[in-house]
Amino acid sequence: MIREIVSEMKRAALYVRVSQDSQTVENQLLVLNEVAQRSGWTIVHTFSDEGISGAKGRDKRPGYDALLKAVARHEVQIVAAWSVDRLGRSLPDLVGFLSDIQAKGCDLYLHQQAIDTSTPSGRMLFQMLGVFAEFERAILVSRVRAAHERCRQKGIRIGRPPIPPIRLQKVEKALKDGQSIRAVAAATGVSTATVQRVKRSMQTAST
């Protein structure tokens, strides 16, 4: 009987994060441990990122990266965090995270937002979040396009400024002399991406 009860307990991973070294994750851990005990979860992992902003990518957040790897290995059935902003800074980030872990059969619990995707109401809220995320992306795209149009009407150039003709000639000459892209970039003071674009344009012109 005991074995059956243990097998039914969800394997949980706690994720906590603070942005500044002067802050502590202890309060987050205290609450999440209480939730896990009350919910009958077995905590198999605790991941933390301390002194790291939520705006940082996965490669800059070792705890977050380890969490996703544990989910991918099916070691975790539910991820618990104090709040949505502990995971990321935007709604699309949250929806993307939710989609990734749910594809692995893992649910999410967020204490502050009272989200638990293992429940019907939590799943419904997740679907609503997806709709709002799409709306947020659409609004952002619309604003960017409007800003570009205003700049175009005012004659303001958008993007990188063109290479001065003299420097462009130096880049082309160095490429014709057979120098590597890195060598040309270092000698002329332009980026390797710019040198690559010049090289492609030269190749197109010669065909």
C-alpha positions in Angstrom: 0.0 0.0 0.0 2.8 2.4 0.9 4.6 1.6 -2.4 1.4 2.5 -4.3 1.1 5.8 -2.6 4.7 6.7 -3.2 4.4 5.8 -6.9 1.5 8.2 -7.3 3.3 11.1 -5.8 4.5 13.6 -8.4 8.2 14.2 -8.9 8.6 17.9 -8.5 11.5 20.4 -9.2 11.6 23.7 -7.5 13.1 26.7 -9.4 14.1 29.8 -7.5 15.9 33.0 -8.7 16.9 36.4 -7.4 18.4 39.2 -9.5 20.9 40.6 -7.0 23.5 38.9 -4.9 22.2 40.8 -1.8 18.9 39.0 -2.1 18.1 35.5 -0.9 16.0 32.6 -2.3 15.2 31.3 1.2 11.7 32.7 1.3 10.8 31.3 -2.1 12.1 27.9 -1.0 10.2 28.0 2.2 6.8 28.6 0.5 7.4 26.1 -2.3 8.5 23.4 0.1 5.2 23.9 2.0 3.2 23.8 -1.2 5.0 20.5 -2.2 4.3 18.9 1.2 0.6 20.0 1.1 0.2 18.8 -2.5 1.9 15.4 -1.9 4.8 16.1 -4.3 8.2 14.5 -3.9 10.9 17.1 -4.5 13.6 15.5 -6.6 15.5 18.6 -7.7 16.0 22.2 -6.5 17.5 24.6 -9.0 18.5 28.1 -8.4 20.0 31.1 -10.2 21.2 33.7 -7.7 22.3 37.2 -8.7 21.1 36.6 -12.3 18.4 38.7 -14.1 15.4 37.0 -15.6 16.1 38.8 -18.9 19.2 36.6 -19.4 19.0 33.7 -21.8 19.2 30.0 -21.0 22.9 30.0 -21.6 23.5 32.6 -18.9 21.2 30.9 -16.3 22.8 27.5 -15.3 20.0 26.6 -12.9 17.3 27.3 -15.5 19.3 25.3 -18.1 19.7 22.3 -15.6 15.9 22.5 -15.0 15.1 22.2 -18.6 17.5 19.3 -19.0 16.0 17.4 -16.1 12.5 17.9 -17.7 13.8 16.6 -21.0 15.1 13.5 -19.2 11.6 13.0 -17.8 13.0 13.3 -14.2 10.3 15.8 -13.3 6.5 15.8 -13.6 5.9 19.3 -12.2 7.9 22.5 -12.0 7.2 24.8 -9.1 8.3 28.5 -9.0 7.4 31.4 -6.8 6.2 33.7 -9.6 6.1 34.0 -13.4 8.9 36.6 -13.3 11.2 34.0 -11.7 11.1 32.1 -15.0 11.2 35.0 -17.6 10.3 38.6 -18.2 7.7 38.3 -20.9 4.4 36.5 -21.5 5.7 34.9 -24.8 8.7 33.5 -22.8 6.3 31.9 -20.3 4.1 30.4 -23.0 7.2 29.1 -24.8 8.5 27.5 -21.5 5.1 26.0 -20.8 4.9 24.5 -24.3 8.4 23.0 -24.0 7.8 21.3 -20.6 4.3 20.1 -21.4 5.6 18.5 -24.5 7.6 16.3 -22.1 4.6 15.6 -20.0 5.5 18.1 -17.2 3.2 20.6 -15.6 3.8 24.0 -14.0 2.9 25.5 -10.7 3.3 29.3 -10.1 2.5 30.3 -6.5 1.8 34.0 -7.0 -0.4 33.6 -10.0 -2.1 30.5 -8.7 -1.4 28.7 -11.9 -1.3 24.8 -11.8 -1.5 23.3 -15.2 -2.2 19.8 -13.7 -5.7 21.1 -13.0 -8.5 21.8 -15.6 -8.7 25.5 -14.6 -4.9 25.8 -14.8 -4.9 24.3 -18.3 -7.6 26.7 -19.4 -5.6 29.6 -18.1 -2.6 28.4 -20.0 -4.6 28.4 -23.2 -5.7 32.0 -22.4 -2.1 33.0 -21.8 -1.2 31.6 -25.3 -3.9 33.9 -26.8 -2.6 36.9 -24.9 1.0 36.1 -26.0 0.0 36.1 -29.6 -1.8 39.4 -29.1 1.3 40.9 -27.4 3.5 39.8 -30.4 1.0 41.2 -32.9 1.0 44.6 -31.1 4.8 44.7 -31.0 5.1 44.0 -34.7 2.5 46.6 -35.4 4.3 49.2 -33.4 7.7 48.4 -35.1 6.1 48.7 -38.5 4.5 52.1 -37.6 7.8 53.4 -36.3 9.6 52.3 -39.5 6.9 54.1 -41.6 7.3 57.3 -39.6 11.0 57.2 -40.1 10.6 56.5 -43.8 8.3 59.5 -44.2 10.8 61.8 -42.4 13.6 60.5 -44.5 15.4 58.9 -41.6 17.5 55.9 -42.5 16.9 52.7 -40.5 19.7 50.2 -40.0 23.4 50.4 -40.3 24.9 53.4 -42.1 26.5 52.6 -45.5 30.3 52.0 -45.7 32.2 55.1 -46.9 33.2 54.7 -50.5 36.9 54.8 -49.7 36.6 52.1 -47.1 34.5 50.0 -49.4 37.2 50.2 -52.1 39.8 49.0 -49.5 37.6 46.1 -48.6 37.0 45.1 -52.2 40.7 45.4 -53.1 41.7 43.3 -50.1 39.2 40.6 -51.1 40.5 40.6 -54.7 44.0 40.2 -53.3 42.9 37.0 -51.7 42.9 38.0 -48.1 40.6 36.2 -45.7 37.4 37.8 -44.3 38.9 38.1 -40.8 42.1 39.7 -42.2 40.1 42.2 -44.3 37.9 43.1 -41.4 40.9 43.7 -39.1 42.8 45.7 -41.7 39.8 48.0 -42.7 38.0 48.3 -39.4 34.7 46.9 -40.5 32.9 43.8 -39.1 33.3 40.4 -40.6 29.6 40.4 -41.4 30.0 43.5 -43.5 33.0 42.0 -45.3 30.9 38.9 -46.0 28.1 41.1 -47.5 30.6 42.9 -49.7 32.1 39.6 -50.9 28.6 38.3 -51.8 27.8 41.4 -53.7 31.1 41.1 -55.6 30.4 37.5 -56.5 26.8 38.4 -57.6 28.2 41.2 -59.8 30.7 38.9 -61.5 28.1 36.3 -62.5 
